[in-house]
Amino acid sequence: MEVIEGNIYDYPKYYDVLFGADWKAEYDFLLACFDKHVRRPVRRVFEPACGTGRLLVKLAGAGMEVAGNDLNPKAVEYCNARLVRHGFAPTARLGDMSDFKLRPKAHAAFNTINSFRHLPSEQAAENHLRCVAAALVQGGVYVLGLHLTPAGTPLCDEESWSARRGHLSILSRMWSIRIDRRRRKERVGFTFDVYTPLRQFRLTDELDFRTYTAAQFRRLLARVPELEPVETYDFAYDIDEPARVTSQTEDVVFVLRKR
Ligand SMILES: C[S@@+](CC[C@H](N)C(=O)[O-])C[C@H]1O[C@@H](n2cnc3c(N)ncnc32)[C@H](O)[C@@H]1O
């Protein structure tokens, strides 16, 4: 099979086939979270690192004003084309989630599948949280989902799944290559095996994610007091089942409220 080394985010169509199918549990959870934790109606939502807009387009369909930013121009273009195709304004912007301003402010923001861990340093992460806080109205929430690095135990470190849209089908594999706890870096490998009637090829990529133990994440939050942690959940996305964070926790969704 032909092998192409590339950035998976430069292929939004393939990313969206693989991740776009998985929107419903997150979407239902976000609506439930807004309902439970925001003390006013949520009409405007913002997604930092919005990628292909798989969740933004659904929230726009539910009547919300949506906006997002992403560092990757191809993702932004894809997201805006999708919004326009569904009759909404092209409100995704090219931008860095650790350096942006948003007006009007949003009632809620969200970032669900580890995108936050792309921020390479503590300073970038802190800047990001400050930008999000400044982008939210008072009482608005930021729903932030990520994998923590549990203390001491080996991680479950490989995932494989496939998805199909029309004549395009993709088999994906994602695995942890190494974790450097001292430098706070996890190197993750990806392959997308892409099958179309005319062509088959493998796209390969490796990305760095910053690591956080529960304690490291708590210390980061303490530096941004504008955002108050109000509840935590896990990737089961069950609004009726908050999950306590311990040193062994792996997947977590923080609900942070703007003071
Ligand atoms: C795992 S994807 C998630 C996309 C989308 N949030 C979703 O749930 O499908 C991560 C996205 O983060 C974007 N990204 C990485 N670093 C970024 C930064 N500093 N600012 C904005 N976007 C960034 C990438 O371009 C990519 O589209």
The ligand as an SDF file (V2000), in Angstrom:
LIG
                    3D

 27 29  0  0  0  0  0  0  0  0999 V2000
   -8.2950   16.2640   17.8220 C   0  0  0  0  0  0  0  0  0  0  0  0
   -8.6470   17.6340   16.7480 S   0  0  0  0  0  0  0  0  0  0  0  0
  -10.1960   18.1180   17.4530 C   0  0  0  0  0  0  0  0  0  0  0  0
  -11.0800   18.9000   16.5680 C   0  0  0  0  0  0  0  0  0  0  0  0
  -12.4620   19.1790   17.1510 C   0  0  0  0  0  0  0  0  0  0  0  0
  -12.3710   19.9120   18.3980 N   0  0  0  0  0  0  0  0  0  0  0  0
  -13.2520   17.9060   17.3750 C   0  0  0  0  0  0  0  0  0  0  0  0
  -13.7050   17.6580   18.4950 O   0  0  0  0  0  0  0  0  0  0  0  0
  -13.4170   17.1610   16.3950 O   0  0  0  0  0  0  0  0  0  0  0  0
   -7.5100   18.8230   17.3010 C   0  0  0  0  0  0  0  0  0  0  0  0
   -7.5190   20.1520   16.5600 C   0  0  0  0  0  0  0  0  0  0  0  0
   -6.7000   21.0730   17.3020 O   0  0  0  0  0  0  0  0  0  0  0  0
   -6.1420   21.9790   16.3750 C   0  0  0  0  0  0  0  0  0  0  0  0
   -5.0790   22.7160   17.0690 N   0  0  0  0  0  0  0  0  0  0  0  0
   -3.8890   22.2620   17.5320 C   0  0  0  0  0  0  0  0  0  0  0  0
   -3.2280   23.2460   18.1590 N   0  0  0  0  0  0  0  0  0  0  0  0
   -4.0210   24.3380   18.1100 C   0  0  0  0  0  0  0  0  0  0  0  0
   -3.8930   25.6870   18.6040 C   0  0  0  0  0  0  0  0  0  0  0  0
   -2.8060   26.0810   19.2690 N   0  0  0  0  0  0  0  0  0  0  0  0
   -4.8970   26.5510   18.3780 N   0  0  0  0  0  0  0  0  0  0  0  0
   -6.0040   26.1700   17.6840 C   0  0  0  0  0  0  0  0  0  0  0  0
   -6.1650   24.9140   17.1870 N   0  0  0  0  0  0  0  0  0  0  0  0
   -5.1920   24.0200   17.4080 C   0  0  0  0  0  0  0  0  0  0  0  0
   -5.7090   21.0780   15.2390 C   0  0  0  0  0  0  0  0  0  0  0  0
   -5.4730   21.8090   14.0560 O   0  0  0  0  0  0  0  0  0  0  0  0
   -6.9240   20.1300   15.1640 C   0  0  0  0  0  0  0  0  0  0  0  0
   -7.8730   20.5850   14.2430 O   0  0  0  0  0  0  0  0  0  0  0  0
  1  2  1  0
  2  3  1  0
  2 10  1  0
  3  4  1  0
  4  5  1  0
  5  6  1  0
  5  7  1  0
  7  8  2  0
  7  9  1  0
 10 11  1  0
 11 12  1  0
 11 26  1  0
 12 13  1  0
 13 14  1  0
 13 24  1  0
 14 15  1  0
 14 23  1  0
 15 16  2  0
 16 17  1  0
 17 18  1  0
 17 23  2  0
 18 19  1  0
 18 20  2  0
 20 21  1  0
 21 22  2  0
 22 23  1  0
 24 25  1  0
 24 26  1  0
 26 27  1  0
M  CHG  2   2   1   9  -1
M  END
$$$$
